[in-house]
């Protein structure tokens, strides 16, 4: 049941961090109202994902708050801080799963055999698309919620990598990487030196994020049997 517990808690985290956290919340993390609303969403998503309640949810929300405060007041932004923030959130989830692996077993949803697998795939797809978007935006110090053709292309390419793993066809990931390389090669001559550097760095980070998510999913999915 540990992997099922992880899937539910990870999906709750991804939804709270990337779908329910607004641009205003991100820009005002130093304000009590903003951080309070965000942590409230983090907490609420756990019982919603499991249709149950546990004191561990309170503990995980408290850890999320501590990590966010550390990122805001100590790490102070940047790609390294962003990656460290997400790594710490993942570590906190794994800690709770290790201490309370049976959280999913007490859920009324535990009888739905396919649901944890679906939760994990959905979480990784969202984390690939939206998490990678924030990583690239953080690298270039731009608005992570800005909508553009490049952002949408990034969603497609990163989520496609995870989707191919989810359907049991990982090898076509090479075609996605090749298509991205072709896109970069086609765009380089049209840009100045600064533009070429941004294109290469942003594309490399986007692909690295997507591949990391896809490979992690590839490694974990067999645990469901």
TORGU-686971 format. One record per residue (C-alpha): x, y, z; residue in one letter; residue number from 1. Coordinates in pm, 1 decimal, padded with zeros to 6 digits, always signed. Example, Ala and Ser with C-alpha at 12.3 -4.5 7.8 and 13.67 -1.06 7.14 Angstrom:
2
TIPA        u        v        w residuo num
TIPA +01230.0 -00450.0 +00780.0       A   1
TIPA +01367.0 -00106.0 +00714.0       S   2
This chain:
225
TIPA        u        v        w residuo num
TIPA +00000.0 +00000.0 +00000.0       X   1
TIPA +00298.2 +00234.6 +00036.4       X   2
TIPA +00314.2 +00310.8 -00335.6       X   3
TIPA -00061.1 +00382.1 -00338.7       X   4
TIPA -00022.0 +00618.1 -00043.6       X   5
TIPA +00261.0 +00794.7 -00224.6       X   6
TIPA +00052.8 +00830.3 -00543.2       X   7
TIPA -00235.3 +00995.7 -00356.1       X   8
TIPA -00014.2 +01233.0 -00157.2       X   9
TIPA +00196.4 +01325.1 -00458.4       X  10
TIPA -00112.8 +01403.5 -00667.4       X  11
TIPA -00248.0 +01618.8 -00382.1       X  12
TIPA +00083.5 +01807.0 -00373.3       X  13
TIPA +00099.0 +01863.4 -00748.4       X  14
TIPA -00259.1 +01991.5 -00767.5       X  15
TIPA -00207.7 +02225.0 -00472.3       X  16
TIPA +00128.6 +02356.0 -00594.0       X  17
TIPA +00060.9 +02389.9 -00966.3       X  18
TIPA -00313.8 +02412.9 -01026.7       X  19
TIPA -00454.1 +02578.4 -00713.4       X  20
TIPA -00162.4 +02810.7 -00641.8       X  21
TIPA -00234.5 +03131.4 -00831.6       X  22
TIPA +00012.0 +03384.1 -00965.9       X  23
TIPA -00092.2 +03618.3 -00685.6       X  24
TIPA -00003.5 +03354.1 -00425.8       X  25
TIPA +00337.8 +03298.4 -00583.1       X  26
TIPA +00411.7 +03672.0 -00598.0       X  27
TIPA +00299.3 +03730.9 -00239.6       X  28
TIPA +00449.1 +03434.3 -00055.8       X  29
TIPA +00580.0 +03669.8 +00213.6       X  30
TIPA +00225.2 +03770.9 +00307.7       X  31
TIPA +00043.1 +03566.0 +00571.7       X  32
TIPA -00282.1 +03557.6 +00372.4       X  33
TIPA -00113.3 +03421.9 +00060.4       X  34
TIPA +00088.8 +03150.4 +00232.6       X  35
TIPA -00212.6 +03064.6 +00447.5       X  36
TIPA -00437.3 +03012.7 +00145.5       X  37
TIPA -00172.6 +02799.1 -00021.9       X  38
TIPA -00113.0 +02576.6 +00280.2       X  39
TIPA -00489.0 +02548.0 +00320.4       X  40
TIPA -00510.4 +02413.4 -00034.4       X  41
TIPA -00221.5 +02174.3 +00035.0       X  42
TIPA -00403.5 +02039.1 +00339.7       X  43
TIPA -00749.9 +02014.7 +00181.3       X  44
TIPA -00624.0 +01824.7 -00122.9       X  45
TIPA -00503.9 +01529.8 +00088.8       X  46
TIPA -00844.1 +01429.4 +00232.2       X  47
TIPA -01002.7 +01503.4 -00105.0       X  48
TIPA -00760.7 +01268.1 -00281.1       X  49
TIPA -00812.6 +00991.1 -00026.0       X  50
TIPA -01165.3 +01059.0 +00103.1       X  51
TIPA -01023.3 +01008.1 +00450.9       X  52
TIPA -00851.8 +01203.3 +00727.3       X  53
TIPA -00530.6 +01143.8 +00916.5       X  54
TIPA -00315.9 +01352.8 +01152.2       X  55
TIPA -00035.7 +01280.0 +00906.4       X  56
TIPA -00205.0 +01522.0 +00668.2       X  57
TIPA -00161.0 +01797.1 +00925.3       X  58
TIPA +00204.3 +01701.3 +00967.8       X  59
TIPA +00266.7 +01702.5 +00593.1       X  60
TIPA +00097.8 +02041.8 +00552.2       X  61
TIPA +00317.2 +02176.2 +00835.2       X  62
TIPA +00628.8 +02044.2 +00660.4       X  63
TIPA +00511.1 +02205.2 +00337.2       X  64
TIPA +00479.1 +02536.6 +00519.1       X  65
TIPA +00828.2 +02506.3 +00667.7       X  66
TIPA +00977.3 +02426.9 +00326.6       X  67
TIPA +00798.8 +02717.8 +00158.2       X  68
TIPA +00910.4 +02959.1 +00429.4       X  69
TIPA +01267.3 +02837.3 +00392.2       X  70
TIPA +01254.8 +02885.8 +00016.2       X  71
TIPA +01104.6 +03234.5 +00049.9       X  72
TIPA +01317.3 +03372.2 +00331.8       X  73
TIPA +01641.7 +03173.7 +00307.9       X  74
TIPA +01695.5 +03041.0 -00045.0       X  75
TIPA +01542.0 +03353.4 -00205.6       X  76
TIPA +01463.4 +03221.4 -00551.8       X  77
TIPA +01649.0 +03092.3 -00853.9       X  78
TIPA +01652.7 +02755.8 -01028.4       X  79
TIPA +01856.5 +02585.8 -00757.1       X  80
TIPA +01611.8 +02706.8 -00492.2       X  81
TIPA +01315.8 +02588.8 -00701.4       X  82
TIPA +01461.6 +02240.8 -00751.2       X  83
TIPA +01558.5 +02220.9 -00383.5       X  84
TIPA +01204.6 +02324.7 -00286.2       X  85
TIPA +01044.7 +02048.9 -00491.6       X  86
TIPA +01302.9 +01793.3 -00378.0       X  87
TIPA +01224.5 +01875.4 -00014.4       X  88
TIPA +00849.3 +01847.2 -00077.8       X  89
TIPA +00907.0 +01507.6 -00237.6       X  90
TIPA +01126.8 +01402.5 +00053.9       X  91
TIPA +00858.5 +01506.8 +00303.6       X  92
TIPA +00599.5 +01298.3 +00119.5       X  93
TIPA +00834.1 +00999.0 +00116.2       X  94
TIPA +00895.4 +01045.3 +00488.7       X  95
TIPA +00522.6 +01031.9 +00563.6       X  96
TIPA +00483.2 +00729.2 +00334.8       X  97
TIPA +00765.9 +00555.7 +00522.7       X  98
TIPA +00613.9 +00634.6 +00862.0       X  99
TIPA +00252.3 +00568.2 +00763.3       X 100
TIPA +00245.3 +00344.5 +00453.4       X 101
TIPA -00110.7 +00229.8 +00522.9       X 102
TIPA -00281.1 +00568.3 +00480.5       X 103
TIPA -00431.9 +00453.8 +00151.8       X 104
TIPA -00552.4 +00124.9 +00302.4       X 105
TIPA -00795.8 +00305.3 +00534.1       X 106
TIPA -00940.0 +00508.8 +00247.5       X 107
TIPA -01280.9 +00417.4 +00112.3       X 108
TIPA -01119.0 +00440.8 -00231.3       X 109
TIPA -00874.6 +00159.4 -00157.7       X 110
TIPA -01112.1 -00092.2 -00316.0       X 111
TIPA -01066.6 +00075.8 -00654.8       X 112
TIPA -00763.1 -00118.1 -00775.0       X 113
TIPA -00675.8 +00101.5 -01071.8       X 114
TIPA -00707.7 +00436.9 -00895.0       X 115
TIPA -00358.6 +00468.5 -00738.1       X 116
TIPA -00194.8 +00392.8 -01072.5       X 117
TIPA -00415.1 +00657.1 -01235.6       X 118
TIPA -00328.3 +00903.5 -00958.2       X 119
TIPA +00043.7 +00851.9 -01012.4       X 120
TIPA +00025.3 +00888.1 -01390.6       X 121
TIPA -00187.4 +01202.4 -01362.3       X 122
TIPA +00047.5 +01350.2 -01101.9       X 123
TIPA +00355.1 +01286.6 -01316.7       X 124
TIPA +00186.5 +01430.9 -01626.4       X 125
TIPA +00099.2 +01748.6 -01436.3       X 126
TIPA +00440.5 +01767.6 -01271.8       X 127
TIPA +00608.9 +01722.9 -01609.3       X 128
TIPA +00404.5 +01992.4 -01781.0       X 129
TIPA +00359.3 +02253.0 -01510.6       X 130
TIPA +00666.0 +02179.1 -01300.7       X 131
TIPA +00887.0 +02205.6 -01607.3       X 132
TIPA +00716.7 +02531.1 -01703.0       X 133
TIPA +00806.3 +02680.0 -01365.3       X 134
TIPA +01162.5 +02547.1 -01388.0       X 135
TIPA +01222.8 +02715.4 -01724.0       X 136
TIPA +01054.0 +03037.4 -01608.5       X 137
TIPA +01269.6 +03038.9 -01295.5       X 138
TIPA +01584.3 +02987.2 -01502.3       X 139
TIPA +01509.6 +03302.2 -01701.4       X 140
TIPA +01346.0 +03500.6 -01417.4       X 141
TIPA +01019.4 +03546.9 -01607.3       X 142
TIPA +00654.0 +03520.3 -01507.0       X 143
TIPA +00585.7 +03146.1 -01464.2       X 144
TIPA +00219.5 +03199.9 -01550.1       X 145
TIPA +00291.2 +03376.8 -01879.8       X 146
TIPA +00110.0 +03210.8 -02169.5       X 147
TIPA +00294.7 +03170.5 -02497.8       X 148
TIPA +00344.5 +02929.5 -02784.9       X 149
TIPA +00671.0 +02813.9 -02629.3       X 150
TIPA +00501.5 +02735.3 -02298.7       X 151
TIPA +00235.6 +02526.3 -02471.6       X 152
TIPA +00496.5 +02341.3 -02678.1       X 153
TIPA +00681.3 +02266.9 -02354.4       X 154
TIPA +00366.3 +02121.2 -02199.7       X 155
TIPA +00316.5 +01891.6 -02497.4       X 156
TIPA +00673.3 +01767.8 -02526.1       X 157
TIPA +00724.4 +01699.5 -02155.7       X 158
TIPA +00385.5 +01538.9 -02096.5       X 159
TIPA +00429.0 +01329.9 -02413.3       X 160
TIPA +00738.3 +01169.9 -02263.3       X 161
TIPA +00548.2 +01064.4 -01950.7       X 162
TIPA +00241.8 +00961.0 -02151.1       X 163
TIPA +00448.5 +00723.5 -02365.0       X 164
TIPA +00575.9 +00553.5 -02051.1       X 165
TIPA +00223.3 +00536.8 -01909.9       X 166
TIPA +00093.3 +00348.6 -02216.2       X 167
TIPA +00388.8 +00110.7 -02214.4       X 168
TIPA +00568.2 +00250.0 -02520.0       X 169
TIPA +00877.4 +00425.5 -02383.7       X 170
TIPA +01103.8 +00393.1 -02685.8       X 171
TIPA +00920.8 +00655.5 -02897.1       X 172
TIPA +01052.6 +00902.1 -02638.9       X 173
TIPA +01361.0 +00909.4 -02861.2       X 174
TIPA +01144.1 +01052.5 -03139.0       X 175
TIPA +01020.0 +01328.3 -02907.6       X 176
TIPA +01377.7 +01417.4 -02814.7       X 177
TIPA +01480.5 +01411.0 -03182.2       X 178
TIPA +01188.0 +01636.1 -03275.7       X 179
TIPA +01288.9 +01880.2 -03004.4       X 180
TIPA +01647.9 +01879.6 -03128.0       X 181
TIPA +01522.4 +01951.8 -03478.2       X 182
TIPA +01307.5 +02236.9 -03351.0       X 183
TIPA +01607.7 +02389.7 -03174.6       X 184
TIPA +01832.2 +02347.2 -03478.4       X 185
TIPA +01570.2 +02512.8 -03700.3       X 186
TIPA +01529.4 +02806.8 -03460.5       X 187
TIPA +01895.5 +02883.9 -03392.6       X 188
TIPA +01977.4 +03064.9 -03721.5       X 189
TIPA +01685.2 +03302.9 -03665.0       X 190
TIPA +01815.3 +03432.6 -03332.5       X 191
TIPA +02098.9 +03648.9 -03211.7       X 192
TIPA +02363.2 +03515.5 -02972.3       X 193
TIPA +02154.4 +03586.9 -02663.0       X 194
TIPA +01846.8 +03430.0 -02820.0       X 195
TIPA +02039.5 +03119.3 -02920.1       X 196
TIPA +02172.2 +03079.6 -02568.0       X 197
TIPA +01822.3 +03109.4 -02420.7       X 198
TIPA +01680.4 +02861.4 -02671.4       X 199
TIPA +01948.5 +02601.8 -02602.1       X 200
TIPA +01939.9 +02639.7 -02223.7       X 201
TIPA +01561.6 +02648.9 -02201.3       X 202
TIPA +01517.2 +02350.9 -02433.9       X 203
TIPA +01781.7 +02148.5 -02251.0       X 204
TIPA +01617.6 +02214.6 -01914.5       X 205
TIPA +01272.0 +02138.0 -02051.2       X 206
TIPA +01385.7 +01804.6 -02197.0       X 207
TIPA +01585.6 +01714.9 -01886.9       X 208
TIPA +01281.4 +01779.8 -01666.4       X 209
TIPA +01051.4 +01579.7 -01892.3       X 210
TIPA +01293.1 +01287.8 -01922.9       X 211
TIPA +01352.8 +01278.4 -01546.9       X 212
TIPA +00977.7 +01260.4 -01482.4       X 213
TIPA +00926.0 +00995.0 -01750.7       X 214
TIPA +01213.8 +00778.7 -01627.5       X 215
TIPA +01092.4 +00805.8 -01267.2       X 216
TIPA +00746.4 +00693.1 -01379.1       X 217
TIPA +00904.4 +00408.3 -01575.9       X 218
TIPA +01084.7 +00295.0 -01261.2       X 219
TIPA +00783.2 +00317.8 -01028.9       X 220
TIPA +00494.2 +00183.5 -01239.8       X 221
TIPA +00599.7 -00183.5 -01207.9       X 222
TIPA +00541.7 -00151.0 -00833.2       X 223
TIPA +00168.2 -00162.1 -00900.6       X 224
TIPA +00204.6 -00510.2 -01051.5       X 225
